[in-house]
């Protein structure tokens, strides 16, 4: 079982690296996922480590520590994504406004640019 | 109707799928105020709003997709700033705002930077009940305190801006629900702009459903409070330093 999970983790890291190489993922996001992947890998390679961490943190059942960390991380990541999305929406809005003004200028200065929803000919 | 007529004035009409109303609204505005330029911001309509507005004689700015009233209005204010207008006034496309009141609302700019054409201000017979009414009363009360003047209808879209207010709106005019009316106003006041209100009558929409659904009234109240609390607590965004 642990072998399957470890294989999945390796695949996960490989996928992140591949997306990085293909420029489909920005480095600022990739770093976090690589760190997470490596951390998982470390825990999987030496299972007693989790038990030791749990006892240090005062968590009785080691898997609960894992769940806690996982949920906390996912919560943080989704919040961060909402933040990024809000920023992106603001920027898109700003660009849309600018495009609109420029298009109006183009329609005014050259007859080559016909407005959309023009009269039927 | 004093010296105000020699100022360049832009009438901004945000419109989203208003092909049934937009032509008559534009014609009414142009006959009521022939000296003013009319710009219709087509907010990503899927019907023939743009064509109708153009044929009625307005300049049409077409947004590539729907941004909401806030996005449409900020585009309009940007247009006003770049084309060096002295004043801009928002008039809704659905015919609720009587173009005959445009000059009256603009006259409010003699004493303040922002002039709001308000319902309930002694004129007209516009009635609202229930949670929506409470929301409006609450908003009016809080914003009156902030703006240090009596305001009764702060969500009215019938509002005029002078140069200073146009610059402020270009810097900060949220697209979010209620942000376009409440948050933008609070930010303007926090940046030292003054507000006044002028009583106007609201008319019935000619075509289409009015946006007031009784079911949504409670939600409206909640969102008003939410928008208001954050508007008041935020750091105001000031316009850029004058570089001209």
Boltz contact constraints between the chains, C-beta under 6 A:
constraints:
  - contact:
      token1: [A, 93]
      token2: [B, 67]
      max_distance: 6.0
  - contact:
      token1: [A, 93]
      token2: [B, 71]
      max_distance: 6.0
  - contact:
      token1: [A, 93]
      token2: [B, 175]
      max_distance: 6.0
  - contact:
      token1: [A, 96]
      token2: [B, 63]
      max_distance: 6.0
  - contact:
      token1: [A, 96]
      token2: [B, 64]
      max_distance: 6.0
  - contact:
      token1: [A, 97]
      token2: [B, 75]
      max_distance: 6.0
  - contact:
      token1: [A, 100]
      token2: [B, 61]
      max_distance: 6.0
  - contact:
      token1: [A, 100]
      token2: [B, 63]
      max_distance: 6.0
  - contact:
      token1: [A, 100]
      token2: [B, 75]
      max_distance: 6.0
  - contact:
      token1: [A, 104]
      token2: [B, 61]
      max_distance: 6.0
  - contact:
      token1: [A, 117]
      token2: [B, 48]
      max_distance: 6.0
  - contact:
      token1: [A, 117]
      token2: [B, 50]
      max_distance: 6.0
  - contact:
      token1: [A, 117]
      token2: [B, 51]
      max_distance: 6.0
